[in-house]
Amino acid sequence: MFDRFEIFQRDGFTCQCCGYFGNMSNLSVAHRIKQGKGTLNFIKKFLAKNNIYYNNSFITDNMINHEKNVVVACRGACNDSFNIFFNPVERDKLLMEILGDLF
């Protein structure tokens, strides 16, 4: 699971979309693979295809909240621009990278 402050430090307190420099009160942490029940279900099926089985807590803590899945962004349009859930190539590539880091 990522540490919010470390993500801000890693990204230089700068929106990774538009370059806006700010602080933790006017920027947010955007998930590249979005959070939510549908995402959890998708990741469970993705893992099951590879005979890997984990519960929702493990997936949320270790995959959805993995440091590679989050970036600093302005709230609103910039945050939304990072969502790659509906881009199967990018999404699956990132999931495999995260799995590689975990195992």
C-alpha positions in Angstrom: 0.0 0.0 0.0 1.3 3.4 -0.9 2.2 6.2 1.5 0.5 9.3 0.3 3.3 11.7 1.3 5.9 9.5 -0.4 3.8 9.6 -3.7 3.7 13.4 -3.5 7.5 13.5 -2.9 8.1 11.0 -5.7 6.1 13.2 -8.1 7.5 16.5 -6.9 4.2 17.8 -5.6 3.3 18.3 -9.2 0.3 17.2 -11.2 1.6 14.5 -13.6 -0.9 15.6 -16.3 -0.7 19.4 -16.5 2.4 20.2 -14.4 0.6 22.3 -11.8 2.8 22.6 -8.7 0.9 22.5 -5.4 0.6 20.8 -2.1 -1.3 18.0 -0.5 -4.4 20.1 0.1 -5.0 21.2 -3.5 -3.7 18.0 -5.3 -4.9 14.4 -5.1 -3.6 10.9 -5.7 -5.1 9.5 -8.8 -5.5 5.7 -9.4 -4.6 4.6 -12.9 -6.7 1.5 -12.5 -9.7 2.9 -10.7 -11.1 1.8 -7.4 -14.4 0.1 -7.0 -16.3 -3.2 -6.8 -16.3 -3.7 -10.5 -12.5 -3.3 -10.6 -12.1 -5.8 -7.7 -14.2 -8.3 -9.6 -12.3 -7.8 -12.8 -8.9 -8.2 -11.1 -10.1 -11.4 -9.3 -11.1 -12.9 -12.8 -7.8 -11.6 -14.3 -5.8 -13.4 -11.5 -7.9 -16.6 -11.7 -7.0 -17.0 -15.3 -3.4 -17.4 -14.0 -4.5 -19.7 -11.1 -3.9 -16.9 -8.6 -6.5 -16.3 -6.0 -6.7 -13.4 -3.5 -9.4 -11.7 -1.4 -10.6 -8.2 -1.9 -8.4 -6.8 0.9 -5.2 -8.2 -0.6 -6.2 -6.8 -4.1 -7.1 -3.4 -2.7 -4.1 -3.0 -0.4 -1.4 -4.5 -2.7 -2.6 -4.0 -6.3 -5.1 -1.1 -6.5 -3.1 0.9 -3.9 0.3 -0.2 -5.4 2.7 2.7 -5.9 2.8 2.1 -9.7 -1.0 2.5 -9.8 -1.1 6.0 -8.3 0.1 9.4 -9.5 -0.3 13.0 -8.2 -3.0 14.9 -10.1 -5.1 18.0 -9.9 -8.7 17.2 -8.8 -11.2 16.7 -11.6 -10.2 16.5 -15.3 -6.5 15.7 -14.6 -7.4 13.0 -12.1 -9.9 11.4 -14.5 -7.3 11.5 -17.4 -5.2 8.8 -15.6 -7.9 6.2 -15.6 -6.7 3.3 -17.8 -9.3 0.7 -16.7 -11.0 0.8 -20.0 -7.8 0.5 -22.0 -7.2 -3.3 -21.9 -3.6 -3.2 -23.2 -2.4 -0.6 -20.7 -4.5 -2.0 -17.8 -3.3 -5.5 -18.3 0.3 -4.4 -18.7 0.2 -2.5 -15.5 -1.4 -5.4 -13.6 1.4 -7.7 -14.8 4.0 -5.2 -13.7 2.4 -5.0 -10.2 2.2 -8.8 -10.0 5.9 -8.9 -10.9 6.7 -6.5 -8.1 4.6 -8.6 -5.6 6.0 -12.0 -6.5 
